[in-house]
Amino acid sequence: MDTKTIKNQFKKSIDKYSENAVVQGIIANEIATYFSDSSFNSILEIGAGSGLLTQRLASACKYKEFYANDLVEKSELYVKKYVPNVKFFAGDFRKIKFNKKFDLIVSNAVFQWYENLDKIFEQCKNLLQPNGILAFSTFSPENFKEIKSITGLSLEYKSPAELTKLLEKDFEIIKIENTEHKMNFDNPLKILAHMKNTGVNSLSETHWGVKEVKDFCDKYIEKYPDLPLTYSPIIVIAKLK
Ligand SMILES: C[S@@+](CC[C@H](N)C(=O)[O-])C[C@H]1O[C@@H](n2cnc3c(N)ncnc32)[C@H](O)[C@@H]1O
């Protein structure tokens, strides 16, 4: 998936994101709760978006400096509500030179967009202080399994075992947890709207016309009459070796 498409989708959905991203809110809570009463000199948040994790983390722990980043410039306005003195860097985090090392790097629901996670983990390693912590969430191959079975569309999600293999070269894994959350809808169109409002129609780069939407709705109702949508998030807390 190219970064321009990802940016455009999130630019459109950022104002509706927090009220629609129910599962992302639950995992943001879990990550923040893990750091309750911890203290850090410096935190970096990658892909802060509308600040779901920023808000929870900033009130859960103590910190001296908070750096945040997102592809979408408007994210800075949201993040500043929760961390007024944040140092915000707009752009692709993989290309930004931070010129500093952090005690904690966090990221909620961002890394699933990228296939070369080995490179991302290498970058995080280089940005962490000795004993620094990387805490992130992503999604497993079970994520949106209904959408995949109907349309064949899916991101290249990694399993917990694949993530462990990639991380354990440089990190000690403190926690890796895969959970399942089912949302139910009363109309397949609401599933499409839900995905759009959480920036997820980037699964497909082609525009759907009336026929594609109708086919999708008919197949969904036939195969999944209760209209579920499965989220399968993975939370990882890892410490630099
Ligand atoms: C699913 S949203 C998650 C937002 C937020 N982390 C949360 O807790 O809800 C993914 C966010 O990652 C951002 N993003 C995706 N790729 C990025 C990249 N390469 N560099 C910076 N931000 C990125 C998107 O713009 C979007 O705001």
The ligand as an ORCA input file, in Angstrom:
! r2SCAN-3c Opt
* xyz 0 1
  C      -5.376      3.422     12.453
  S      -4.753      5.043     12.704
  C      -4.236      4.987     14.401
  C      -4.179      6.361     15.051
  C      -3.726      6.393     16.489
  N      -2.416      5.797     16.641
  C      -4.678      5.708     17.458
  O      -4.247      5.350     18.525
  O      -5.858      5.601     17.196
  C      -3.180      4.967     11.842
  C      -2.459      6.300     11.827
  O      -1.124      6.053     11.377
  C      -0.741      7.089     10.523
  N       0.341      6.576      9.655
  C       0.266      5.559      8.767
  N       1.459      5.405      8.172
  C       2.300      6.332      8.695
  C       3.667      6.683      8.451
  N       4.403      6.034      7.542
  N       4.222      7.700      9.155
  C       3.470      8.366     10.070
  N       2.164      8.087     10.347
  C       1.588      7.076      9.655
  C      -2.020      7.447      9.768
  O      -1.967      8.737      9.182
  C      -3.061      7.324     10.879
  O      -3.263      8.546     11.553
*
